[in-house]
Amino acid sequence: MNTSGNGILSNLKFGTLSHGTAAVALGAVLAVGAIMAPAASAGPDAHAGVPDPTGFWQTSGGDRMIEVAPCSPKTSKLCGTIRWAEDPAEVDAVVLKRFRQIGDLWAGGQVYTPGKRRGEDGRLTLLSAGKLEVSECKRGLCSNVVWSRVDEAEVASRRAKLMAQN
């Protein structure tokens, strides 16, 4: 089990956006946040007592922020979308697709690298307080990275900074 951060996800970039891209990203985040706030606290059709990975996560290198949310209003499967990145072309790229709840973890989904068409098998496991282990597996070998939950105050602060830039 590789936890050194050498996997694809450890190279995720977080940083600044151009003004136009920032405005579009901010609008999308605000709209999704308003819609998802009640769902995030209850979980997406989650079983009672099962950990809920929905919300905002900072990648292990602190380079990108990913929002984990239901893939659509009609499903309980989870997807992860880049909301902030150093490379504006990566904003809104989906890096986690179709994860479904299996016991106490989320699996059966794909982990993607922005710009690539094919994903690798993956699983999401909530660890202690505010940590999410993202596993990417290829030919039975998995690399794991740990993301940190970004609290609502930090998300609001970043939104305010983006608005001030515009």
C-alpha positions as CSV (number, residue, x, y, z in Angstrom):
1,M,0.0,0.0,0.0
2,N,1.6,3.2,-1.2
3,T,0.8,6.2,0.9
4,S,3.7,8.3,-0.2
5,G,1.6,10.5,-2.4
6,N,3.2,9.4,-5.6
7,G,-0.1,8.5,-7.2
8,I,-1.9,10.6,-9.8
9,L,-4.0,12.4,-7.1
10,S,-0.9,13.7,-5.3
11,N,-0.1,15.9,-8.3
12,L,-3.4,17.8,-8.1
13,K,-2.8,21.6,-8.3
14,F,-4.6,24.2,-6.3
15,G,-4.1,27.9,-6.8
16,T,-5.5,30.9,-8.5
17,L,-7.9,31.4,-11.4
18,S,-8.3,34.0,-14.1
19,H,-11.0,36.5,-13.3
20,G,-13.4,35.1,-15.9
21,T,-12.8,31.5,-14.8
22,A,-13.0,32.5,-11.1
23,A,-16.4,34.1,-11.6
24,V,-17.8,31.0,-13.4
25,A,-16.3,28.7,-10.8
26,L,-17.5,30.8,-8.0
27,G,-21.0,30.9,-9.4
28,A,-21.1,27.1,-9.8
29,V,-19.8,26.6,-6.3
30,L,-22.3,29.0,-4.8
31,A,-25.2,27.4,-6.7
32,V,-24.1,23.9,-5.7
33,G,-23.4,24.9,-2.1
34,A,-26.9,26.4,-1.8
35,I,-28.5,23.2,-3.2
36,M,-26.2,20.8,-1.4
37,A,-26.0,22.3,2.1
38,P,-29.1,20.4,3.4
39,A,-28.0,17.2,1.6
40,A,-24.5,17.4,2.9
41,S,-25.6,17.2,6.5
42,A,-28.0,14.4,5.9
43,G,-25.9,12.5,3.4
44,P,-27.0,11.3,-0.1
45,D,-29.6,8.6,0.8
46,A,-27.1,7.3,3.2
47,H,-27.8,4.6,5.8
48,A,-28.1,5.9,9.3
49,G,-24.7,6.2,11.0
50,V,-22.6,5.6,7.8
51,P,-19.9,8.2,7.3
52,D,-20.7,10.8,4.7
53,P,-17.8,12.0,2.4
54,T,-19.8,14.8,0.7
55,G,-18.3,18.3,1.0
56,F,-15.1,20.1,0.1
57,W,-11.7,18.4,0.3
58,Q,-8.2,19.7,-0.1
59,T,-5.8,17.3,-1.9
60,S,-2.8,15.9,0.0
61,G,-0.5,18.5,-1.5
62,G,-2.9,21.3,-0.8
63,D,-2.9,22.0,-4.5
64,R,-6.5,21.6,-5.5
65,M,-9.9,21.6,-3.8
66,I,-12.4,18.9,-4.8
67,E,-16.1,19.0,-4.1
68,V,-17.6,15.5,-3.5
69,A,-21.4,15.4,-4.0
70,P,-24.0,13.2,-5.6
71,C,-23.4,12.8,-9.3
72,S,-26.9,14.0,-10.1
73,P,-30.1,14.7,-8.1
74,K,-31.5,11.3,-9.1
75,T,-28.7,9.1,-7.7
76,S,-26.9,8.4,-4.4
77,K,-23.6,7.7,-6.3
78,L,-20.9,10.3,-5.6
79,C,-18.6,12.2,-7.9
80,G,-15.8,14.6,-7.2
81,T,-15.3,17.8,-9.2
82,I,-12.3,20.2,-9.1
83,R,-13.5,23.6,-7.9
84,W,-10.2,25.4,-7.6
85,A,-6.9,24.7,-9.3
86,E,-3.7,26.4,-10.4
87,D,-4.4,25.5,-14.0
88,P,-7.8,27.1,-14.9
89,A,-8.4,24.4,-17.6
90,E,-8.7,21.9,-14.8
91,V,-11.5,23.7,-12.9
92,D,-14.8,21.7,-13.2
93,A,-12.9,18.5,-14.3
94,V,-14.5,15.4,-12.7
95,V,-11.9,13.4,-11.0
96,L,-14.1,10.9,-9.1
97,K,-17.0,9.2,-10.8
98,R,-19.8,6.9,-9.7
99,F,-18.8,5.9,-6.3
100,R,-21.5,3.9,-4.4
101,Q,-21.8,3.1,-0.8
102,I,-20.6,-0.4,0.1
103,G,-20.7,-0.9,3.9
104,D,-18.6,1.8,5.5
105,L,-16.7,2.8,2.4
106,W,-17.5,4.1,-1.1
107,A,-16.3,2.0,-4.0
108,G,-17.1,0.8,-7.5
109,G,-16.1,4.2,-8.9
110,Q,-13.4,5.5,-11.1
111,V,-10.5,7.9,-10.3
112,Y,-9.5,10.2,-13.2
113,T,-6.6,12.4,-14.0
114,P,-7.7,15.6,-15.7
115,G,-7.2,15.4,-19.4
116,K,-7.3,11.6,-19.6
117,R,-10.3,9.7,-20.8
118,R,-9.8,6.6,-18.8
119,G,-10.0,6.3,-15.1
120,E,-8.7,3.6,-12.6
121,D,-10.8,1.7,-10.1
122,G,-11.0,3.4,-6.8
123,R,-12.4,3.6,-3.3
124,L,-13.1,6.3,-0.7
125,T,-12.7,5.7,3.0
126,L,-13.4,8.2,5.7
127,L,-10.7,8.1,8.3
128,S,-10.5,9.9,11.6
129,A,-11.9,13.5,11.9
130,G,-11.9,15.2,8.5
131,K,-9.6,12.9,6.5
132,L,-10.6,11.0,3.4
133,E,-8.4,8.3,1.9
134,V,-8.6,8.2,-1.8
135,S,-7.4,4.9,-3.3
136,E,-6.6,4.4,-7.0
137,C,-6.0,0.8,-8.0
138,K,-4.5,-0.6,-11.2
139,R,-3.9,-4.3,-11.7
140,G,-4.5,-5.0,-8.1
141,L,-1.9,-2.4,-6.8
142,C,-3.3,0.6,-5.0
143,S,-1.9,4.0,-4.3
144,N,-3.5,6.0,-1.5
145,V,-3.6,9.6,-0.7
146,V,-5.3,11.4,2.1
147,W,-7.4,14.5,1.6
148,S,-8.4,16.9,4.3
149,R,-11.9,18.2,4.8
150,V,-12.3,22.0,4.2
151,D,-14.7,23.5,6.7
152,E,-17.5,25.8,5.7
153,A,-15.7,28.9,7.1
154,E,-12.7,28.2,4.9
155,V,-14.9,27.6,1.8
156,A,-16.7,30.9,2.6
157,S,-13.3,32.7,3.0
158,R,-12.1,31.4,-0.4
159,R,-15.4,32.4,-2.1
160,A,-15.0,35.9,-0.6
161,K,-11.4,36.2,-1.9
162,L,-12.5,35.2,-5.4
163,M,-15.3,37.7,-5.3
164,A,-12.9,40.4,-4.2
165,Q,-10.6,39.6,-7.2
166,N,-13.4,40.3,-9.6
